[in-house]
Amino acid sequence: MIDVIYDSVGQATFTKGLDCLKMRGMMVHFGQSSGPVPPFDTRALSAKGSLYLARPTLTSHIAKADELAWRAGDVFRWIAEGKIKLRIEREYPLADTERAHRELEGRMTSGKIVLRT
């Protein structure tokens, strides 16, 4: 059983994710690449062991310019300190944007793709 699940997929994985959580576990549902999660009865959260569910959005976490600067500053500092390691899998010229999108959509990548001007 798992303590926390970060679900960016949505419809295809949401219920399965809830079933994997241990008692008082938390699901952070932040995407819907497979489609939106249909409405569900929140009593299922208590029936599965007092689960927590969060649906954060980026805009509510960077609502003000100073908040964006603070959060971005943390990320860039962690990169500089080596606490976050960036793995850039491929770099393409901007003219190859279509190719980069095809590779992302075709699940042919697992790291970051950078488009350069």
N, C-alpha and C positions, 0 to 999 in steps of 0.2 A: 504494500500500500504506500501511497505517495502523500507527502505533506502539502506540496503546492504544485499546481499545474498552470502553465501559461498557455492559453489556447488562442492561436491566431487563425485557426481553420474554420471554426464555427459549426455549422449544421452537421457535418460528417463526423465530428469528434466530440462534440459537447457532452452528450449523454454518456459516452464511453469514458470520457475524462472524469465526470462526476463519479462513475462507478469505480474508478481507480484510487480515489482519495480515501485516506484514512480518517478516522473520527476527528472532527474539528479541522479537517483539511480545508484548503482554500483553492478555488479556481479563479484565475485572473483571465477573463475572456475579453480579448481586445481586437479580434478580427473576424472576418467572415468570408475567407477566400472560397469556401465551398458553399456559401449561401448563409443567410441569416438563421439564427436559432429560432425555431418556432416557439410561440408562447408556451410556458409550462407552469405547473402548479408549484409554487415555492415551498409547499409543505414537503416536497421531495427532499429538500435540503436537510430538514430535521430528521426525516425518516432514514436518511443515509448516514446520520451521525453528526448532526449539528454542523453542517458544512457552511463555509463562507463563500460568497460569490461577489466578485467585483467586476465592473464594466467600465474601466477607465478610458478616457480619451486624451489625446495629446493636448488638445486645445484647452482643456480645463487645468492642465498642469503648467501651461505657459501662457496663462491668460494676460499677464502683464509683462512688459518689456524687461523689468528688473528680475522677474522670475525666470524668464527665458535665459537671461545673461547668467544668472546664478546656476541654473541647471546645466547649461552648456559649459560653463566654466568648470564645474565639477568633472564633467566627462573629459574635457580636454586635459585637465590636470591629472586625472587618473591615467590617461593615455601616456602623458609625459612621465609619470611616475612608474609606468610599467604595470599598473594594476589592471589595465584593460589592454589586451593584445588585439590589434587589428589584423585580420587576414584578408588581404586583397587577392582574390583568386585570378582575376583577369582585368586587363585594362584595354580599352578600345578607343579609337578616335571617335569623336562625336558623329562623324559620318557613318559609323557602324552601329548607330543606336538601334536600328531595326534588328540587326543580328543579336545584339545584347538582349533585347526584349524576347526574341525567339528562344534564346538559351534559358532565360529566366522562366518563361512560360512552359518550356519543355522540361523543366527540372533538370537541366544539364549542368547546373552550378550548385555549389554549396557554400561559397564564400561571397565576399563583396565583389561587385563589378563596378569599375570606375570608368566613366566616360570623360575623355580629355578633349579640350579644344585645341 
